[in-house]
Amino acid sequence: MKNLEMRAAVIGAGFAGIGMSVRLAQAGIEHLVFERADTLGGTWRDNHYPGCACDVPTPLYSFSFALNPEWSRLYAPQAEILAYLERVAEQHGVRDRIRFGHELCSAAWDESAGQWVLETTGGRFTAEVLVAATGPLAEPAEPEIPGLARFRGLRFHSAAWNSDRPLDGLRVGIVGTGASAVQIIPRIQPRVARLTVFQRTPAWVLPHLDRPIPPQRRRLYRRFPILQRLARARIYWLLELLVLGFTKDVRLMGLLRRLGERHLERQVSDPELRERLRPVFAPGCKRLLPSNHYYPALARPNVELVTEPIREVGEHSLVTADGAEHQLDALILATGFRVTDNPVFERIRGRSGASLAEAWAGSGMSAYKGSAVAGFPNLFVLAGPNTGIGHTSLLFMIEAQYRYVLGALRTLRRRRLRSLEVRPEVQARYDAALQRRMRKSVWLLGGCSSWYQDSAGRVPTMWPDFTWKFWLATRRFDAGAYRMA
């Protein structure tokens, strides 16, 4: 990476990193992608548990520059999504730019040289621009349960599924009833001797609209791509209507509440079990979970739903607060990810030498337009703070960020600058405005606690408005918001 007009380093070869590499290459910007694993795919590589699939309609879950007419279902399974990513990377030459087995150990801004110095497990590199594309669902979160390390049976997180040890005939416990667990439980229930589901908070489970995409429609999409783009646009605008309930008036979530309650009533006949599965918060406060098989699986004779808090873990059991001991041969932790405290935040150090984690320690995680952080010149974060969405595809937000990042890089090149750094007061005003809008959101008014919130009760993860407004906000790079050197 020497004697190049523009040099960039991208951290992560998942959806965000692969798409960024495509766009950088199209703009003629030399770069490398650093990936800690030996294959690409990010969360769709790591999460390969039984039943793993997208919970966003696949017409939206693809890059706008690489539509896929071959999706077999409206909600694609993990293997198809991973194959799609591999195909995009191959067709656009991304694979040749990836340095596999290069985990980021540290990235520090060198003020005198005007560049980022990267220490990786594969060596040292320098780059003028650093793009963090590690994603919010990259680091599994293990629960802090006393004695967890003491368990002597088979134990793993859902994002690190152990395929070498079959669960057939075992007494299996699963901690968590979120998005992953809702997909896993129906798939393993028929195979295990006994399944104990440890639920802290019941979620809103809605009817799943998944269905096969007929071969004739796929042929039409291949022959007339405009038809797929029209289908994509239709789904996008329909889902945008949900924003009214998510961020404008929580009372509008009443329709989803009735839909979820009817789904529960129809699928669970046991009144006692039904009440334990009935959410007490507003729909959307936690992620909405589509499934037609989760409730029936919980009603099977070999399944026990435990709602008492877990007190401790023994060598072959979990003990709950009521003193009951649940004997287990295997323990699955479907406990989500470290979204607001991702370890990569500790490894990126800006102008003052402070890390992203330290910069966010006081006021909480924030970034200007989800992308730039004061004190961190030439750093751009993809799927960063307040770019999350609960109703549509995150790829829409990420692609909007591509355009914004490329605008910044063109500004650097055109004006022959060494660095761009968002002004602290600009970032503060932007974040304050977001948090004001957040006050009407279901994530604050819905009556739940979730990974959308940080330890202070702020919501640094979600975008509190229509996503097309984010697209407009990032349409052009606003150089006036930045210090230039």
Order of alpha helices (4+ residues) and beta strands (2+ residues): beta-alpha-beta-alpha-alpha-beta-beta-beta-beta-beta-beta-beta-alpha-beta-beta-alpha-alpha-alpha-alpha-beta-alpha-beta-beta-beta-beta-beta-beta-alpha-beta-alpha-beta-alpha-alpha-alpha-beta
